[in-house]
Amino acid sequence: MSLIRLVYASQSRLVEANRQVELDRIIESARRLNARHEITGFLLATTGAFAQVLEGESATVAETYGRIVADPRHAEVRLLAESPIDQRGFPQWSMGLAERDETTMFIFGLYGVTPEDDLPQHAADDLVDLAGELSRQRA
Ligand SMILES: Cc1cc2nc3c(=O)[nH]c(=O)nc-3n(C[C@H](O)[C@H](O)[C@H](O)COP(=O)(O)O)c2cc1C
């Protein structure tokens, strides 16, 4: 088994009126499918963008990423990093989620993520560190 970690960022196509409902749907299907495929990771969401860390066996990560890229709920999906890992960084998360809101805004800001400098503008390693920080808060 070769474990890999994939990081991408994208522009959100969710509209404000049903953003929360759509986000709930995304995370529900992500958790269900990822549990089946032994994929773990973390999803960062702002009003304008997404960034996601996917960890797992290389073939299943590639297959999952293929489905995610084709999803019309986001656009301009850009692969930021794909590399082998020795162990998972998010072992307890079939998919963690953190939205940038009043309570998390400060931490997103510490990593430079603001509406003007949104998730796709950041390097993969910084996004993984931010996701790690937020996952520890939620554990
Ligand atoms: C931002 C975002 C993150 C997603 N994350 C995952 C994920 O981690 N795992 C997954 O299987 N599907 C994820 N999805 C959902 C897939 O795009 C897709 O809807 C799902 O895999 C079901 O595929 P199907 O509609 O072809 O059955 C995500 C979608 C979006 C928009």
PDBQT file of the ligand as one rigid body, heavy atoms in Angstrom, charges set to zero:
ROOT
HETATM    1  C1  LIG A 201     -15.582  20.888  -2.133  1.00  0.00    +0.000 C 
HETATM    2  C2  LIG A 201     -15.985  19.455  -2.320  1.00  0.00    +0.000 A 
HETATM    3  C3  LIG A 201     -15.370  18.459  -1.579  1.00  0.00    +0.000 A 
HETATM    4  C4  LIG A 201     -15.725  17.129  -1.755  1.00  0.00    +0.000 A 
HETATM    5  N1  LIG A 201     -15.073  16.142  -1.057  1.00  0.00    +0.000 NA
HETATM    6  C5  LIG A 201     -15.323  14.852  -1.305  1.00  0.00    +0.000 A 
HETATM    7  C6  LIG A 201     -14.591  13.811  -0.657  1.00  0.00    +0.000 A 
HETATM    8  O1  LIG A 201     -13.727  14.055   0.198  1.00  0.00    +0.000 OA
HETATM    9  N2  LIG A 201     -14.881  12.528  -0.978  1.00  0.00    +0.000 N 
HETATM   10  C7  LIG A 201     -15.830  12.198  -1.893  1.00  0.00    +0.000 A 
HETATM   11  O2  LIG A 201     -16.029  11.015  -2.168  1.00  0.00    +0.000 OA
HETATM   12  N3  LIG A 201     -16.567  13.152  -2.499  1.00  0.00    +0.000 NA
HETATM   13  C8  LIG A 201     -16.335  14.472  -2.230  1.00  0.00    +0.000 A 
HETATM   14  N4  LIG A 201     -17.080  15.442  -2.848  1.00  0.00    +0.000 N 
HETATM   15  C9  LIG A 201     -18.263  15.041  -3.608  1.00  0.00    +0.000 C 
HETATM   16  C10 LIG A 201     -17.916  14.540  -4.994  1.00  0.00    +0.000 C 
HETATM   17  O3  LIG A 201     -17.626  15.663  -5.806  1.00  0.00    +0.000 OA
HETATM   18  C11 LIG A 201     -19.089  13.747  -5.568  1.00  0.00    +0.000 C 
HETATM   19  O4  LIG A 201     -20.266  14.462  -5.501  1.00  0.00    +0.000 OA
HETATM   20  C12 LIG A 201     -19.267  12.462  -4.797  1.00  0.00    +0.000 C 
HETATM   21  O5  LIG A 201     -18.051  11.789  -4.764  1.00  0.00    +0.000 OA
HETATM   22  C13 LIG A 201     -20.343  11.579  -5.398  1.00  0.00    +0.000 C 
HETATM   23  O6  LIG A 201     -20.027  11.289  -6.697  1.00  0.00    +0.000 OA
HETATM   24  P1  LIG A 201     -21.195  10.950  -7.709  1.00  0.00    +0.000 P 
HETATM   25  O7  LIG A 201     -22.054  12.169  -7.678  1.00  0.00    +0.000 OA
HETATM   26  O8  LIG A 201     -20.501  10.753  -9.026  1.00  0.00    +0.000 OA
HETATM   27  O9  LIG A 201     -21.844   9.741  -7.162  1.00  0.00    +0.000 OA
HETATM   28  C14 LIG A 201     -16.740  16.789  -2.682  1.00  0.00    +0.000 A 
HETATM   29  C15 LIG A 201     -17.347  17.805  -3.424  1.00  0.00    +0.000 A 
HETATM   30  C16 LIG A 201     -16.981  19.119  -3.267  1.00  0.00    +0.000 A 
HETATM   31  C17 LIG A 201     -17.658  20.199  -4.052  1.00  0.00    +0.000 C 
ENDROOT
TORSDOF 0
